[in-house]
Amino acid sequence: MSDERYAVETRDLTRRFGKRIAVDHLNLRVRTGELYGFLGPNGAGKSTTLRMLCGILEPSEGGGTVLGLDLAGEPERIKSVIGYMSQKFSLYDDLTVAENLTFYSRVYEVAGAQRASRMARMVQLADLAGREDQLAGTLSGGYRQRLALACALVHGPRLIFLDEPTAGVDPVSRRNFWGLIRRLADQGTTIVVTTHYMDEAELCDSLGFIYQGQLIAQGSPAVIKSDTFRRPVIEAEVADLRRASDVLADWDAVEEVVRVGTRLRIVLGPGHAGTAEVAEVLTGAGLAPRWVHDVEPSVEDLFVSFVDKERKARLREQLRALGTD
């Protein structure tokens, strides 16, 4: 029996394509009513996971539930009660905004008596008023994105899946779109969104980091930062950024150093003191910094660190396996 606290639960969810494992024994939990960000680089398994959760793709192994419905036994029922916006959502360019909404309301079997009111609500929600008679193919990227979301919501689903919905969209449209889905989440809709934009991840209630098909961290941004990521993050301003970056990169204590505008952002390994050590190393190299500050880790810091850690662990396993051959 599924737990009603969770809109999505998976147990060792796995998908293989021939010999390649795209999703590897994934144990995912999404609480009802939350905005859940599913993060990972291209090819990590995000879209494959969403397609299984939507009942589009059959798992190779494992299982789970979506809104209490079994992934393996009830995929068609799942499709009827969720909303799904893929990376390439199938809007019909030769239909108007209103005609696209009408088409999808019929696909989702919205009752005729409710259809007009549902469509009117979607037009208002997506800020498409005055564009009802405009062909979808003539809309800008931002408005096409809003129409795609409206079509996915026209039947009033309690759970929607958004697969990299803002890819290729300008920054202003991205911000407006995230304001819209934040409002939906605040009104009680459960939202699962895949992204590789770290600024978008900061807006989510909970995060799941996926890498090479495996879930490597999961939880709220605050919990992951406090309980999982125990490394000093420091920013420093130095006159010669390039040379300072080289010096720090050669220091064993440094996990990562990147240039951010006119400063350096440094992630140290666990157990290091932080600012005093960084200032000492730079000064010893003749690169006395103008200032050195502790800063809060970002979601990007977390994810890069987890990926590096995972890559190193896998490399050690491969070397051990080679040594036993």
C-alpha positions in Angstrom: 0.0 0.0 0.0 1.4 3.4 -1.0 2.0 6.2 1.5 -0.3 9.2 0.9 2.4 11.6 2.1 4.3 10.9 -1.1 3.0 11.6 -4.6 5.9 9.6 -6.1 7.8 6.6 -4.6 10.2 4.3 -6.4 11.9 1.1 -5.4 15.1 0.2 -7.2 13.7 1.7 -10.4 16.0 0.7 -13.3 16.0 1.1 -17.1 18.4 -0.6 -19.5 18.8 0.0 -23.2 20.7 -3.1 -24.3 23.8 -3.3 -22.1 23.6 0.4 -21.1 22.0 1.2 -17.8 20.3 4.6 -18.1 18.7 4.5 -14.6 20.3 2.4 -11.9 18.2 1.2 -8.9 16.6 4.6 -8.2 14.9 5.1 -4.8 13.0 8.4 -5.1 10.5 10.1 -2.8 8.5 13.2 -3.7 6.2 14.6 -1.0 2.7 15.6 -1.9 2.5 19.3 -2.7 6.2 20.0 -3.0 8.2 21.4 -5.8 10.9 18.8 -6.4 14.0 19.6 -8.5 15.6 16.7 -10.3 19.2 17.7 -11.2 21.8 16.2 -13.4 24.0 16.7 -16.4 23.0 15.7 -19.9 22.8 11.9 -20.1 22.4 11.4 -16.4 19.0 9.7 -16.7 16.6 12.5 -15.8 14.4 12.3 -18.8 14.4 8.5 -18.8 13.2 8.5 -15.2 10.4 11.0 -16.0 9.2 8.8 -18.9 9.0 5.8 -16.6 7.1 7.8 -13.9 4.7 9.0 -16.6 3.9 5.5 -17.7 5.5 6.1 -21.1 8.4 3.8 -20.7 8.4 0.4 -19.0 10.9 -0.2 -16.2 13.5 -3.0 -16.8 13.6 -3.7 -13.1 12.1 -2.4 -9.8 8.9 -0.4 -9.5 7.0 2.3 -7.7 3.8 4.3 -7.4 2.6 7.6 -8.8 -0.4 9.1 -6.9 -0.9 5.6 -5.5 -1.0 4.0 -8.9 1.4 1.2 -9.7 4.0 2.0 -12.4 4.0 -1.5 -13.9 0.3 -2.4 -13.5 -1.5 0.9 -14.2 0.5 3.0 -16.7 -2.6 4.1 -18.6 -4.3 5.4 -15.5 -1.2 7.3 -14.5 -1.2 9.0 -17.9 -4.7 10.2 -17.4 -4.2 11.8 -14.0 -0.9 13.6 -14.4 0.4 16.4 -16.5 3.5 16.1 -18.5 5.5 18.7 -20.4 8.4 17.2 -22.3 11.5 18.9 -23.7 9.8 19.0 -27.1 6.2 19.5 -26.2 3.9 18.7 -29.1 2.1 22.0 -29.7 0.4 22.2 -33.1 1.8 25.2 -34.8 -1.0 25.5 -37.3 -3.6 25.6 -34.5 -4.4 28.7 -32.5 -3.9 29.0 -28.7 -7.6 28.2 -28.2 -7.6 25.3 -30.6 -4.5 23.7 -28.9 -6.2 24.0 -25.5 -9.4 22.5 -27.0 -7.5 19.6 -28.5 -5.7 18.7 -25.2 -8.9 19.2 -23.1 -10.5 16.5 -25.3 -7.4 14.2 -25.2 -7.6 14.4 -21.4 -11.4 13.9 -21.5 -12.4 17.1 -19.8 -16.1 17.0 -19.5 -17.8 19.2 -22.1 -19.6 21.2 -19.4 -16.3 22.1 -17.7 -14.2 22.6 -20.8 -14.9 26.3 -21.4 -14.2 27.2 -17.8 -11.0 25.1 -17.6 -9.7 26.7 -20.8 -10.5 30.2 -19.7 -8.7 29.5 -16.4 -5.6 28.2 -18.3 -5.6 31.3 -20.5 -5.6 33.5 -17.4 -3.1 31.4 -15.5 -0.6 31.4 -18.4 -1.2 35.1 -19.2 -2.4 34.3 -22.7 -5.4 36.6 -22.7 -5.7 38.4 -26.0 -3.7 35.7 -27.8 -6.4 33.0 -28.0 -6.7 33.4 -31.8 -3.0 33.6 -32.5 -1.4 30.6 -34.2 0.9 28.7 -31.8 3.7 28.7 -34.4 3.9 32.5 -34.3 4.3 32.7 -30.5 7.6 33.7 -29.0 9.5 31.0 -27.1 8.3 32.2 -23.7 4.6 32.3 -24.8 5.0 28.8 -26.4 6.3 27.6 -23.1 3.3 29.0 -21.2 0.9 27.5 -23.7 2.6 24.1 -23.4 2.2 24.3 -19.6 -1.4 25.3 -19.9 -2.1 22.3 -22.2 -0.5 20.0 -19.6 -2.7 21.5 -16.8 -6.0 21.8 -18.6 -7.5 18.7 -16.9 -6.5 19.8 -13.4 -3.9 17.2 -12.5 -2.6 17.0 -8.9 0.9 16.2 -10.2 2.8 17.5 -13.1 6.2 16.5 -14.6 8.2 19.2 -16.4 11.3 18.0 -18.4 13.8 20.8 -18.7 10.9 23.3 -19.5 13.1 26.4 -19.7 15.9 25.0 -22.0 16.6 27.6 -24.7 14.3 30.2 -23.2 15.5 33.8 -22.4 16.2 34.8 -18.8 13.1 37.0 -18.4 10.8 34.2 -19.7 12.6 31.7 -17.4 11.9 33.9 -14.4 8.3 34.4 -15.3 7.8 30.7 -15.9 9.3 29.8 -12.5 7.1 32.4 -10.8 4.1 30.5 -12.4 5.1 27.0 -11.3 6.0 28.3 -7.8 2.4 29.7 -7.5 1.1 26.3 -8.6 3.1 24.5 -6.0 2.0 27.0 -3.3 -1.6 26.1 -4.3 -1.0 22.4 -3.6 0.0 21.0 -7.0 3.0 18.6 -6.8 5.6 19.4 -9.3 8.6 17.4 -10.5 10.9 19.4 -12.7 14.2 18.4 -14.3 16.8 21.0 -14.9 20.6 21.7 -15.1 20.2 25.3 -14.3 21.5 25.7 -10.7 19.8 29.0 -10.1 16.5 27.2 -10.8 17.4 24.4 -8.3 17.7 27.0 -5.5 13.9 27.7 -5.9 12.9 24.1 -5.2 11.6 22.7 -1.9 13.6 19.5 -2.4 16.3 18.3 -4.7 17.5 15.0 -6.1 21.0 14.8 -7.7 21.3 12.1 -10.4 24.6 11.1 -12.0 25.3 8.2 -14.3 21.8 6.9 -13.6 22.2 6.9 -9.8 20.7 9.1 -7.1 23.7 10.4 -5.3 22.0 12.9 -2.9 18.4 13.9 -2.0 16.8 16.4 0.4 16.0 20.0 0.9 18.7 22.5 -0.2 19.2 23.5 3.4 19.5 19.9 4.7 22.0 18.9 1.9 24.1 22.0 2.7 24.2 21.5 6.4 24.2 17.7 6.8 25.9 16.4 3.6 28.2 19.2 2.3 30.8 19.8 5.0 33.4 21.7 3.2 34.5 25.4 3.5 33.5 27.5 0.5 35.6 30.7 0.2 35.7 33.7 -2.1 38.9 35.8 -2.6 39.8 38.8 -4.6 43.4 38.8 -5.9 45.1 41.1 -8.4 46.4 38.2 -10.6 43.5 35.8 -10.8 45.0 33.5 -13.3 48.2 32.9 -11.3 46.3 32.7 -8.0 44.0 30.1 -9.5 47.0 28.0 -10.6 48.6 28.2 -7.2 45.4 27.1 -5.4 44.7 24.3 -7.9 48.1 22.8 -7.1 47.3 22.8 -3.4 46.1 19.4 -2.1 43.5 21.0 0.2 41.5 22.4 -2.7 38.8 20.4 -4.3 37.8 23.1 -6.8 38.7 26.6 -7.7 36.7 28.7 -10.3 36.8 32.3 -11.4 33.6 34.2 -10.8 33.9 37.7 -12.3 36.7 39.5 -10.5 37.1 36.9 -7.7 37.9 33.3 -7.1 35.5 30.8 -5.6 37.3 28.0 -3.7 36.0 24.7 -2.3 38.3 23.1 0.3 38.3 19.5 1.4 36.7 18.6 4.8 38.8 19.4 7.9 40.5 22.5 6.6 40.3 25.8 8.5 39.3 28.0 5.6 40.0 31.7 5.0 43.3 31.8 7.1 44.8 28.9 5.2 43.8 30.3 1.8 45.2 33.8 2.6 48.4 32.2 3.9 48.9 30.1 0.7 48.3 33.1 -1.6 50.5 35.4 0.4 53.3 32.8 0.5 53.2 32.8 -3.3 53.5 36.6 -3.5 49.8 37.0 -4.2 48.5 38.7 -1.1 44.7 38.9 -1.5 42.7 42.1 -1.1 40.1 40.1 0.9 39.1 36.5 1.7 35.6 35.6 2.9 33.6 32.5 3.9 30.5 32.2 1.8 27.5 29.9 1.8 27.7 26.9 -0.6 25.5 27.1 -3.6 23.6 24.2 -5.2 26.2 24.2 -7.9 28.9 23.8 -5.3 27.0 20.8 -3.9 26.4 19.1 -7.2 29.9 19.5 -8.6 31.3 18.1 -5.3 29.0 15.1 -5.3 29.8 14.3 -9.0 33.5 14.6 -8.4 33.3 12.4 -5.3 31.2 9.8 -7.2 33.6 9.8 -10.2 36.6 9.3 -7.9 34.9 6.4 -6.0 34.0 4.7 -9.3 37.6 5.1 -10.5 38.9 3.4 -7.4 36.5 0.5 -7.9 37.6 0.1 -11.5 41.3 0.1 -10.4 40.6 -2.5 -7.7 38.7 -4.7 -10.3 41.7 -4.4 -12.7 44.1 -5.4 -9.9 42.1 -8.6 -9.2 41.9 -9.8 -12.9 
